[in-house]
Amino acid sequence: MTNTKHDQPVTIIGGGLAGSEAAWQLARRNIRVRLYEMRPTRYSPAHSSDGLAELVCSNSLRSSDLFSAVGLLKEEMRHLDSLVMKAADHTAVPAGKALAVNRDDFSAMITETLERCDEIEIIREEITSVPEEDTGYTIIATGPLTSDLLAESLTRITGGERLFFYDAIAPIIHADSLNRDIIYQKSRYDDGPGDYLNCPMDREQYLAFINGIKQAPKVPLKDFEDEKYFEGCLPVEVMISRGDDTLRYGPMKPVGLADPRTGRDPYGVVQLRMENRAGTLYNMVGFQTKLTHGAQKEIFRTIPGMENCEFARLGSIHRNTFLCAPELLLPTLQLKARSQLFIAGQLSGVEGYVESSSMGILAGLNCALLMEGSKPLIPPPATALGALINHLTATSSKHFQPSNVNFGLFPPWEKKVPKRMRGQKRAETALDQLRQWQMANNIQL
């Protein structure tokens, strides 16, 4: 691409994963950016630091397997010079086949990188309304906790209603408070010690545990809030309401996690994943919750090996906001009602750290292309990026819900492919098409 200086900077609202990626894509093309982040002037219910790209839920970016949908998406992002992937790869901590990061180091690296960019001005100020059209290009990447005032301003432009669902955060435990005489280290099916800590339960312990959760007090929703949860991140108490064995087929699945003391799989297992590189903190895998803080301390300390655990962070629940993308967005992530306005991140209707970041890349890239007098681009449909865009803009608006990337979003197979080869074939096809797309459109690293 031709690198030229532009008189009018791009306004980016939101310094999370998507906003940081969009700013990076623009800055590396010598386009000036004003990046607005309200912290530390004001914090959302889920944030606790003033660092850019703070990870507020899990520290995991999920599977590193290239032949999985999310692993493929991460590789595509690396091909597009993703700042999030640079930081994630640099600050990774052991997590088996997943890519997990030290969240403090991750945020610090992204913050410092953007602060050093001459093209980026970081303004610590809350924006409560969408900038006027004559102010130039704007990217809104305020995430799932977009403020009511800004969301209302956006609704006035789109004419559409806001949609809500609720996301919950899992607790984090101090490692030195865990009883390693009971807890054992093992990843599923691995012969070696593995990267996860496992708290085993027999049938009696399991039933007592889930009954305790059933009876425990929960944080109530406000009168005006509808209970709409994302299926991929259900609170543990919602999973239990679907049947006593739901957890045993979900986050507490014991298969392949034989207790070395007995040689047998337990009845159920609570897994803990390393939260930081030093191994001093562990995340309760799949235990996002809306239990009250007092109930969490009482019930989670009934888990074998966690009787005296100390919590670095307790679980909580927060509202997620997203637009009805099929009605409101173009495949370039431009708002149909205003072509100079881009929507990126979870606000666009994707779910997950990696997916949100990838939408920031595309919004930044397409904004840069328009400023350089070129047409915005849509990634090939057989790529993970293209599959997400297709989900956002080609799904029935009546049934639209946020989604993580998955192979079900990809185009159907033209020829029959053996099941064991499908992930590999998807990855090979996607990366080949992405490279051709980059070359054809002169998208250089």
N, C-alpha and C positions, 0 to 999 in steps of 0.2 A: 504494500500500500504506500501511497505517497504521504509522507509526513509533512504536514503544514501546520502553522500556528493559526488559531481561530480566535477572533475577537471576543465572541460571546461565549462564556463558559457554560457547560452543561450543569444543571442543578440535579443533584442526587439527594433524595430524602431517605435517610436510613443508613446507618453504618454497620449493618449486620453482614451476613455472608454474601447475600446478593448485591447489596450496595457496594461492598468492598470490591467484589469481582467486577462490577460495572465500572467503578472508578479506575481500577487497574487497566482494564481493556481500553478505556479512553485515554488515560495518561500515557500509556506506552505507544499511542499513536499521536502524541504531542497535542492532544486536545485538553484544554483547561477544564477543570472540574471544581465545583463547589459542593463538597460533601457535608450535608447537615446531619448531625447526630445529637439527639436531645440529652443523652447522658453526659456528664453527671448532673446537669441542671434538673433533670427529671428522670426517674427510673420506671420501667414497666414492672408489673407484678412478678416477672420471672427473672429479670436481670439483677446482677449484684455488683458488677464492675463497670468501669467507664471505658474498657478496652473495646476496640472494634472487633467485629466477628466473634463476639462472646458466644460460647456454646452453653445454652441454658438447660438442656435436657441431658441426654447421654453424651459421653465423650467418644462414642463410636460412630464412624462413617460407614459402618457395615462391611460387607464382604469385600475382600481383596481379590477374590477369584475373578480373573478376566472373563471367564465363561459364564458368569452370573450377570444379570442385567445391571445391577448397581456397580459391579466391578468394571464392566464395560463402560458405563457412563463416566466413571472416574478416569479411565484411560483416554476417553475422548476429550475430557476436560484438560488433561495433560497436553494433548496435541494442540489445544488452543491456548496454551500458556496460562493455565489457571493459577491464580495466586493462592487460592484455598488449597489446591493440591500440593503446591510447593511447600506451604506451611505444614500441611498434614504429614507429608512424607518426611519432613525435617524434624517434626516433634512427635513422631509415632512412639507408642508404648506397646509392649507385648499384649496381644489379644487373639492368639490363635490365628484363624484364617480371616479375621476382621482387621480393618484399619482403625485403630483407636489412637487418640492423641492426648498429650498432656495439655489440658484445655487452657491453662494460664500461658504456657509457652506459645501455644498456637495463636491465641489472640494477640499476644505481645509481638510476635513476628509480623503478623498482618498489619497491626497498628504502626509499628516502626517503619515498615516498608512504605506504607502510604504517606506517612508523615515526612519521609525523605524525598518524596516525589515533588519536584518543582511545579508540576502542572496541577497538583491537588491542593486545594485549600480546605482544611477541615474546620468546620464551624460548629461549635458546641451550642446549639440553639434548637428549640423545638419549633417545628413548622406545623401549624394547625389548619392550614388551608392549601389547596392546590394552587401553585403559582399561575398567574394570568398567562393566556396564550401568547401574548406578545413578548414574554420574557425569554423565549427560546425553548430549547429542548429540556425536558424534565424526565427523570427516571424515579418512580416511586417504588421504594423497596423497604417499606416500613415493617414488613413481616406480619406474623400472625397476631401480634398485639397492637396493631394499628390503633391509634387513639380515636375516640368517638368523634372528635371535632374534625380530624383529617378524613376519616371514613365518611362522615356526613358531607363534607365538601366534595369528595370523590363521587358520592352517590348523586349529588346534584348535577354533576357533569354527565354521568353515565345514564341516569334515569332508571337504573336498576336497583334492586334491593340488596342490602348486604346479606351475606350468608355466614353462619357461625357453626363451629363445632368446637369441642373441648379436648385439650391435650393435657396429659398428666406427666409429672416428673418423678423419677425413681429416687429413692434415698441413696446417699453415699455414706460409707462406713469407714472409720479409722481402722487400718489393718491391724495395729497392735492391740486392738480390743477384741480380736477374734480368737476363738479357742481352736488352735491347730491340732489338738489331740483328737478332735471330732471331725473338723473340716479337712478335706483332702483335696489335693491339687490334681486336676485332670481335665483335658479337653475331650469332647465326645469321640469315642472309638479310638483315641490315641493310646499307644502303648506307654509313652513317656509321661512325665508329670503334667504336661500341658500348661495352658495359660490361665485357666479358670479355677477358682476355689469353689468347692461343692459342699453344701450343707445337706446331709442325707436325712430322710425321714422314713419311718416305718408307717404302716397304714394307720395306726392309732394316732400317731403324732400328726400325720397329714390331715385327718378328719378333724382333729381338735383345732388345728391351725386354720382351716378354712371356715369352721364354725365360728371361731373367734372373729374373723374378718366379717362374716355375715352379720354378727351382732354388734360390731363396733360402731361408734358414731362416725359419721361422714360429714365433710364440709358441705353445707347445702348450697345449691345454686340460688341466685337471686330470683325474685318473683318474675322478672321480665326475661329470664334466660331459659332457652330451650336446651334440653339435654341431647346434644348431637355429638357423638364421639367418632373419631377416626378409627376404623376397624383395625388398622395396623398398629395402634398404640392405645389399646383399651386399658382403662384403670383395672387393677387386679380384682377389685370388688365387683366390677361389671362382668368380668370373665367368670367369676364364681357364680354369679346369678344365673348363668346359662347352664349350670350343672356342676355337680361335685367333682367330676373328673376333668373339667375343662383345663385346669392348670396342669394336670398330669399329661395332657396332650399339647400343652403350650409351653410357657416359660419354666415349668417344673418337670418337664419330661425327663425321666431318669434313664432312658435307653442309651446304652453305650457309655455309661458313667459308673461302672462297677466300683463299689467301695473296696479298696485294697485290703481292708481288714476282714471282709467276708467273701470277697470274690464275686458277689452278686450285685445286680442293680438294685438300688433302694426303691421304695414305693414312690417316692417323689424327691426332687432335689431343688434346692434354691441355689442358683449359681451366682457367683460374685466375679465381676470383671475388673481388672486393674484400671484405675482411674487416672493415675499419674505415673510418670516414668520412674519415680523413686519407689513405687509400690507401697506407698503409705496410705493410699485411699482405694477403696473398692466400691463399685456400683452394683446395686442389686438388679440383676438382669431381668427385664420384663416386669418389674414391680412398681411401675408408675401407679400412683394412687391419689385418691381424694379423701382418705382417712384423716381424721384430725391428728394433729401432731402427737397429742397424748396417747391416742390409740395406736399410732405407729410404733412408738417406743415400747408400749406394753406388748403388743402382739408380735412384732418382729423379733423381740427378745425371747420369744418362745421357740424360735428356730434353733435346732441343734447347732451348737458352736457359736451362736450369736447371743447367748444369755447375758453377757456383760458388754455387748457392743456399744460403742459410742458413735453417734451420728455426726458427720461433718455437715450434712444437709439432709433435711427431711423431705419427703415427697410433697407435692402440691399440685393444684390444678389451675389451669388458666384458659382463657378464651382465645381461640384462634379465629382470625377473620380472613376471608378470601372472597374474591369476585367470582361471579358466574362467567367464567372465561369464554365458553362457547357463544354467549350473547354479546360480550363486551370487547373481546380481544381479537386482533388480527394474528395470523401465524408468525408475524415478525415481533410480537409482543407490544405493538402499538395499540393504543386505545382506539376503537372504531370511531368514537365521537370526537377524538382530537389526535391527529397523526403525530404531533410533536410530543405526545405524552406516552411514555413506556411504563409498563407494570412488570416488576421482576420479583423473584423470590416466592415465598409461600402465599403472598397476597395474590399472585397470579393463578393459584389453584393447584400447585404441586405440593407434595408433602415430603419432608426430609431435608437434612443438611445438604446432601450432595445435589439433590434435585433443585433446591433453592439457589445454590451457588451457580449451577449450570444456566439457570434462567438469567442470572445476573450477567454471565458471560455474553449470552446472546443479546440481551438488551443493550449492553455496552457496545458490542460489535456493531449492531444495526444502527444505533445512534451515531456512531463514528462514521459509518458508511454514508448516511444521509447528510451529515455535515460536510463530507468530502464530495458531495454531489453524485454519489452512486446510489443504486437501489439497495434496499435492505434485503437480507437473505433468509431463506428458510432451510434448515439442515435437511439432508436426505432422509426420507421416511424410514429407511432401514437402519438408521443409526439410533442410539439411545436418545440423543437430543431430539431427533426428528419424531421419535415415538412419543416423547413427552409433549411436544408441540401439537402433535395430532390429537392427543388426549385432551389438551386444553381447548382446542378450537374445532374439533370435529366430533365431539361427543354430544349426545342429546342434552340440551340445556335443562330439560325437565328432571333428568336423573344425575346431573353432574355432581361429582364429589371429588375432593382432592385425592391424589394417588401418588404413591411411590413409583419409581420406574420398575417395570416388570416386563417379561417377554410377552405377556398377554397383550401389551399395548403395541407390539410390533406388527408389521404387515404379515398376513398369512403366508405360509410356505407355498412356493410355486411348484415345488417337487417334494415328494415325501423324503424326509430326513430321519434316520434312526434316532431314537430318543436320546441315546447316550452321546450323540454327536451334535445335538441341537445348539447347546450353549456355545460350543466351539465354532460352529458354522455361523451363528448369529454374530459372534465377535469378529470373525474374519471378514464377513460381508460388510459389517458396519464400519470397521476401521479402513477397509479398502475404499468404501464410498466416501468416508470422511476425508481421506487424503485426496481423492479426485476432486471433491467439492472445494477443498482448500486451494488446490492448484488452479482449478478453473476460475476461481474468484480472487486469486492472488492474496489469500489470507495467510500471511507469513508470520512465523514466530518472531 
